[in-house]
Amino acid sequence: MQLLLLSNGHGEDLSGARLGQALQLLGASVRAVPLVGDGAPYRQAELPIAGRTQSFSTGGLGYASFAGRLKEILQGQVLYLLKRSLLLLQEARHADGIVVVGDVIPVILAWLSGKPVITYLVAYSSHYEGRLRLPWPCGPCLASKRFAAVFSRDSLSASDLSEQLGRPVEFLGNPFMDGLVAAKASERSGRVLLLPGSRLPEARQNLERMLALLEELPAGLRHHDFQAALVRELPAAAVEALAASRGWSLSSSTSRSLWLKRKGLVLQCCWGQFTTLLPAAQVVVSMAGTASEQAAGLGKPVLQLAGHGPQFTVGFAEAQRRLLGPAVHCAEGDVDAPHTLIASAEVLEQLLQLPEATLQQLRKEGDQRLGQAGGTKRMARAILEKLQHP
């Protein structure tokens, strides 16, 4: 069976890549069509990608500032999306089915292809408003017989959409939660993980904001084990220069890590180690999308620092809190204001002192909102079953 994987963002590509690998193990032939971004997760999974891809600063089609939307136009993302859409329709002629990982745009394109479609609505959740309001014409497309199955990202959305669409919508888990194994309490004691995001130049600006936060920490918190999970596009030389401009100095370095120090603070900056760093963290400081969801899914307390975007804006952060619930915390105040950083440092101190009973409740909440491990295999088996036996 020949399948096309259609996705539209970094987090969607990550889930799509995991699904693609699982489908291949079950005997399917898979080809990826990422609509935005360079499709790096597919390449890392050694899955074939249709056409030439390109990366953009906003990295997806969702929440973004006005400046971010303007930048998309100037960078040519709208034209690029049109070209990728035409490529998808051409590739669909040779496919037995299309697996959508995303939201309204890939849903519409998949419907236009005329092929059987399986949809994983990773971008929509009833947790945002209590009742999901699908943008037109997403609802009619999903309700059509052309769509063999619809999967949601959480159980609340599955129940809500089943009623709205008049068809079964299933929650089988989130593929991006696979590969993350919760660490023992002794392994995560006192560790604080910084997640500045994956898109440049925003990730570099976010990292600087996080350095400013660490600089506001009282002496009693500076002994903690601070780590930062960084993307390869933000190289060690750029990180060292950024830190030096704020009074940090290089302590030591290896091929995958460097250590920075400043007035009793030590920060280990790491590349290619996210899947091991996150489970071992006690608290996460995040300005990321999917990575924050993975942290909440593991029951980690998350401290947000809102930014200027183009992706992690105040609006994005607020929506993320509704999506992920009690795991996510954010201090009140204007972005970059000194009193906001001080308040954020106080919130971080509180999160480091949460009792075990509260942490257990966060882990239960994470299972309810993101699902337990194994979602990739469950979804891959269901996809093939639905397409082979419509």
C-alpha positions in Angstrom: 0.0 0.0 0.0 1.4 3.4 -1.0 0.6 6.2 1.4 1.3 10.0 1.4 2.0 11.7 4.7 0.8 15.3 4.6 1.8 17.6 7.5 2.1 21.4 8.1 4.5 22.3 10.8 7.4 21.2 12.9 5.4 19.3 15.5 3.2 17.8 12.8 6.3 16.7 10.9 7.6 15.0 14.1 4.4 13.0 14.6 4.2 12.3 10.8 7.7 10.9 10.9 7.0 8.6 13.7 3.8 7.4 12.0 5.7 6.9 8.8 8.3 4.7 10.4 5.6 2.6 12.1 3.6 2.2 8.8 6.8 1.1 7.0 7.3 -1.6 9.7 3.8 -2.8 9.0 4.6 -3.1 5.2 3.3 0.2 3.8 5.3 2.3 1.3 5.4 5.9 2.7 6.3 9.2 1.1 6.1 12.5 3.0 4.8 15.9 1.8 5.6 18.5 4.4 3.7 21.7 3.4 5.9 24.1 5.4 9.4 23.8 6.8 12.2 21.6 5.6 10.8 18.4 6.9 13.8 17.6 9.1 12.0 15.0 11.2 11.3 13.0 8.0 14.9 13.1 7.0 16.1 12.0 10.4 13.6 9.1 10.2 15.1 8.3 6.7 11.7 8.7 5.0 11.5 9.9 1.4 10.2 13.4 0.9 8.4 14.6 -2.2 10.0 17.6 -3.9 12.5 20.2 -2.6 11.6 21.7 0.8 12.4 25.1 2.3 12.5 26.4 5.9 10.8 29.6 7.0 11.2 31.7 10.2 7.6 31.1 11.5 7.9 27.4 10.9 4.2 26.6 10.5 0.7 27.7 9.7 -0.9 28.7 13.0 -0.4 31.3 15.7 2.0 34.0 14.7 2.4 37.7 15.2 1.4 40.2 12.5 5.0 40.8 11.9 5.5 37.1 11.5 2.7 36.9 8.9 4.2 39.8 7.0 7.6 38.1 7.0 6.0 34.9 5.7 4.7 36.9 2.7 8.1 38.6 2.1 9.9 35.3 2.4 7.6 33.7 -0.2 5.9 31.2 2.1 2.4 31.7 0.5 3.8 31.0 -3.0 5.8 28.1 -1.6 2.6 26.6 0.0 0.8 26.8 -3.4 3.6 24.9 -5.1 3.6 22.3 -2.4 -0.2 21.9 -2.7 0.1 21.3 -6.4 2.9 18.8 -5.8 0.6 17.0 -3.3 -2.2 16.7 -5.8 0.3 15.3 -8.4 1.7 12.8 -5.9 -1.8 11.7 -4.9 -2.4 10.2 -8.3 -0.1 7.3 -7.4 -1.1 6.9 -3.8 -3.7 4.5 -2.3 -4.4 6.9 0.5 -3.4 10.1 2.3 -2.6 10.4 6.0 -3.1 14.0 7.2 -1.2 15.2 10.3 -2.3 18.8 10.9 -5.4 21.0 10.5 -7.6 22.7 8.0 -5.3 23.4 5.0 -4.0 19.8 4.6 -7.5 18.5 5.3 -8.9 20.5 2.4 -6.0 19.4 0.1 -6.5 15.8 1.0 -10.2 16.1 0.3 -9.5 17.7 -3.1 -7.2 14.7 -4.0 -10.2 12.4 -4.2 -8.2 9.7 -2.4 -9.2 7.9 0.9 -8.0 10.0 3.8 -7.0 9.3 7.4 -6.7 12.5 9.5 -4.9 13.0 12.8 -6.1 16.4 14.1 -3.1 17.2 16.1 -3.6 21.0 16.0 -7.2 21.2 17.3 -8.4 20.6 20.8 -11.7 21.1 22.7 -9.6 22.1 25.7 -9.2 25.5 24.1 -12.8 26.6 24.4 -14.7 23.6 25.8 -16.3 22.9 22.4 -14.2 22.8 19.3 -15.1 25.2 16.6 -13.7 23.8 13.4 -13.0 26.4 10.7 -15.0 26.0 7.5 -14.9 23.8 5.5 -12.9 21.5 7.8 -16.1 20.0 9.4 -17.8 19.0 6.2 -14.6 17.5 4.8 -14.1 15.4 8.0 -17.7 14.3 8.0 -17.5 13.1 4.3 -17.2 9.4 3.4 -13.9 10.2 1.7 -12.4 10.4 5.2 -12.0 6.8 6.3 -11.1 7.7 9.9 -10.5 10.7 12.2 -8.1 10.7 15.2 -8.0 13.4 17.8 -5.2 14.6 20.1 -7.1 14.0 23.3 -10.2 12.2 24.7 -12.2 15.4 25.3 -11.8 16.4 21.6 -12.7 12.8 20.5 -16.0 13.0 22.4 -16.8 16.5 21.2 -16.0 15.8 17.5 -17.9 12.5 17.5 -21.0 14.4 18.4 -20.3 17.3 16.0 -19.4 15.2 12.9 -21.9 12.5 13.5 -19.1 9.8 13.1 -16.7 8.1 15.5 -13.6 10.1 16.3 -10.9 8.1 18.2 -8.2 9.1 20.6 -5.3 6.6 20.4 -2.5 8.8 21.8 0.0 11.3 20.4 3.0 10.0 18.5 5.3 12.7 19.7 5.0 11.3 23.2 6.7 8.1 22.2 10.4 7.7 22.8 10.1 9.7 26.1 10.4 7.6 29.2 9.8 9.2 32.6 12.9 9.3 34.8 13.0 8.2 38.4 12.5 10.9 41.0 16.2 10.6 42.0 17.3 11.3 38.4 15.3 14.5 38.0 16.0 16.2 41.4 16.8 19.8 41.0 17.2 19.8 37.2 15.8 22.8 35.3 15.6 22.4 31.5 15.4 25.5 29.2 13.5 25.1 25.9 13.9 28.2 23.8 12.2 26.7 20.7 13.3 25.5 17.3 12.9 28.5 14.9 15.6 31.1 14.2 16.1 34.0 14.9 13.3 33.6 17.5 15.1 30.8 19.4 18.2 32.9 19.9 16.1 35.8 21.3 14.3 33.4 23.5 17.5 32.0 24.9 18.7 35.5 25.8 15.4 36.0 27.6 16.0 32.8 29.5 19.5 33.9 30.4 18.1 37.1 31.8 15.7 35.0 33.9 18.5 32.9 35.4 20.4 36.2 36.2 17.4 37.2 38.4 17.4 34.0 40.5 18.2 34.5 44.2 21.4 32.9 45.5 19.5 30.1 47.1 18.4 28.8 43.6 21.7 29.2 41.7 23.0 25.8 42.8 20.4 23.9 40.7 21.4 21.9 37.6 20.5 24.1 34.6 20.4 22.7 31.1 19.3 24.0 27.7 18.1 21.8 24.8 19.1 23.7 21.6 18.6 23.0 17.9 21.5 22.5 15.6 20.6 25.7 13.7 21.8 27.6 16.8 25.5 26.7 16.9 27.8 26.8 19.9 29.7 29.8 18.6 26.5 31.9 18.4 25.5 30.8 21.9 28.9 31.6 23.4 28.8 35.1 21.8 25.3 35.7 23.0 26.2 34.7 26.6 29.4 36.7 26.6 27.5 39.8 25.7 25.6 39.3 29.0 28.7 38.6 31.2 28.7 34.8 30.9 32.0 33.0 30.3 32.8 29.6 28.8 33.7 27.0 31.4 34.3 23.9 29.2 32.9 22.3 26.1 32.5 19.0 24.2 31.2 18.1 20.7 27.6 18.1 22.0 27.7 20.4 25.0 29.2 23.6 26.4 29.1 24.9 29.9 28.6 28.6 30.7 29.0 30.3 34.1 28.2 33.6 35.6 28.1 34.6 39.3 27.5 31.1 40.7 25.3 30.0 37.9 26.3 27.2 35.6 24.3 26.4 32.4 24.9 23.3 30.3 23.9 23.9 26.6 23.2 20.7 24.8 22.6 19.7 21.2 20.8 16.5 20.0 19.9 15.3 23.6 16.3 16.5 24.0 14.8 13.0 24.4 17.1 12.3 27.4 17.1 15.8 28.9 13.4 16.2 29.1 12.5 13.1 31.1 15.3 13.9 33.6 14.1 17.5 34.3 12.2 18.5 37.4 11.0 21.8 36.0 10.9 23.1 32.4 11.2 26.7 31.3 9.8 26.8 27.9 9.1 29.1 24.9 8.3 26.1 22.6 5.3 24.5 21.1 5.5 20.7 20.8 8.3 20.4 23.3 6.0 22.1 25.9 3.3 19.5 25.1 5.8 16.7 25.6 6.8 18.1 28.9 3.2 18.4 30.1 2.5 14.9 28.9 5.2 13.6 31.2 3.7 15.6 34.1 6.5 18.2 34.2 5.7 21.6 35.7 6.3 24.2 32.9 7.2 27.8 33.3 6.3 29.9 30.3 8.1 33.1 29.2 6.0 34.9 26.6 7.9 36.6 23.8 7.4 38.9 20.8 7.1 36.1 18.3 6.7 35.5 15.5 5.5 32.2 17.0 5.7 32.3 20.8 3.7 35.4 21.4 1.5 36.3 24.4 -1.5 35.0 22.5 0.2 31.7 21.7 1.3 31.3 25.3 -2.2 31.9 26.6 -3.7 29.4 24.2 -1.1 26.8 25.2 -2.1 27.2 28.9 -5.7 26.4 28.0 -4.5 23.4 26.0 -2.2 21.9 28.6 -3.9 22.9 31.8 -2.5 22.9 35.3 1.1 21.9 34.3 1.8 25.3 32.7 2.4 28.5 34.6 3.2 32.0 33.5 4.0 35.2 35.6 1.8 38.2 34.9 3.4 41.3 33.3 4.6 42.8 30.1 7.1 40.9 27.9 10.7 41.7 28.9 9.7 44.0 31.8 12.1 43.7 34.7 9.3 43.0 37.2 8.0 40.2 34.9 11.4 38.5 35.0 11.5 38.8 38.8 8.0 37.4 39.0 9.0 34.5 36.7 11.9 33.7 38.9 9.6 33.5 41.9 7.3 31.2 40.0 10.3 29.0 39.1 11.2 28.8 42.8 7.6 27.7 43.6 7.6 25.0 40.9 10.9 23.5 42.3 9.2 23.1 45.6 6.0 21.3 44.5 5.1 18.3 46.7 5.1 14.8 45.2 1.3 14.6 45.5 1.0 17.6 43.1 3.5 16.1 40.7 1.5 12.8 40.7 -1.6 14.8 39.8 0.2 16.5 36.9 1.3 13.1 35.6 -2.3 11.9 35.6 -3.4 15.1 33.9 -0.7 14.6 31.3 -1.9 11.1 30.5 -5.5 12.4 30.1 -4.5 15.3 27.8 -1.7 13.8 25.7 -2.1 10.0 26.2 0.3 7.3 27.2 3.2 5.9 25.2 2.4 3.6 22.3 0.1 5.9 20.4 2.2 5.6 17.2 1.8 1.9 16.9 -1.9 2.0 17.8 -2.5 4.7 15.2 -0.5 3.0 12.5 -2.3 -0.3 12.9 -5.7 1.5 12.8 -4.7 3.5 9.7 -3.9 0.4 7.7 -7.0 -1.4 9.0 -9.3 1.5 8.0 -7.8 1.8 4.5 -7.7 -2.0 3.8 -11.2 -2.6 5.1 -13.2 0.6 4.5 
